[in-house]
Amino acid sequence: MGKRNRKFTPAEKAEKKRRQREYMTIFINGKQKRIKRPPTVEGIPVDEFIRRSADPIWLHQNRMYEELYQLELAEEDSQPKPARDFRKAARHADELPF
């Protein structure tokens, strides 16, 4: 019969829980490595949180021009474009774009 495992003390349980919150285990070249978890805000990555909640002025002040550009593109796509009737605009049938 094998050796019985001992129970962890409350301090050991707390330390294990802290390590699991702070670090994550990944595999590199077939070996387990423990690395620090990426920072999060309210459970989501920091970059995603900024993308969701930042306004254009804050993005500009903090020189996050790429996110500002993507925000402007998203706003342009969400706005409805006016419908244009090419048949009324064209005077002749050979001027139609299709």
N, C-alpha and C positions, 0 to 999 in steps of 0.2 A: 504494500500500500504506500502511495506517495505522500509527500510532505504536504500538510494543509497550508493554504495561503492565510496570512494574517490579515486582519482588518486594518484599514487606514485610520489614523487618528484624525480628528477634526481639522487640525492644522495642515496635515498632508492633503486632505480633501480640498481645503481652501486653496492651497498652493497649486494643486492640479487644475482646479477650475480657473485660477488666474492665468496659468500658462496657456490653457486652451483658448481663453479670450484674447490673449496678447499675441500668440504665435499660431501658425498653421503649418501642417506637415505636407510637403510636396515631394515628388520623386524627381531626382536629377541623376541621370546615368544609372538608373536602376537602384539607387540608394535613397533612403529617406533623409530629407533635410528639413530642419525646422527654421522657418523664416518668420519675420514679423508680419502681422496682418496689415494690409493697406488701411490708411485712415478712412473712417466713415463718419457721416453726419446723419443721425436718425436712421441708421441702418443702410444707407445708400452711399456709394462712393462720392468723394468730395467733388470731383468734376461733374458728375451727373447732378448733384445738388445745386451747384452753381449754375449749370445750364437751365435747370428748372426755375430757379427763384431769382436770378439776377436781372436787373433792368439794364437798358442800354447805357445809361449814364454811368452806373457802377462798372460795367464792363469796359467802357472807354477810360475811366479814371485809373483802372488797374491794368491797362494796356493788354486786354484780352481781345484783340481785334479779330481773331479767327472765330471766336464764339459770337462776337457781335455780327460778323458777316453772315454766319449761319442763321442767327436769329432773324436778320433782315430777309434772308431768302425764305425762311419758313413763313414769315408774315406776308410776303408777296404771294406765295403759293396759296395761302388760306383766303386771300381776298378774291371775290368773284371778278372775273374779267368781263367787260361789256361785250355782248354778242354783236357781231358785225355781219351784215348780210352783204356778201360780195356781189350778189346779182344786182342789187340796187345801186351799188357804188360803180360798177362797171357799165360803161356806155355801150360797149360792143361785146359780142360773145367771145372774141379773141383776146380780150383783156382779163377774162376770168382766171384766177390763180390755179384752178384745177382742171 
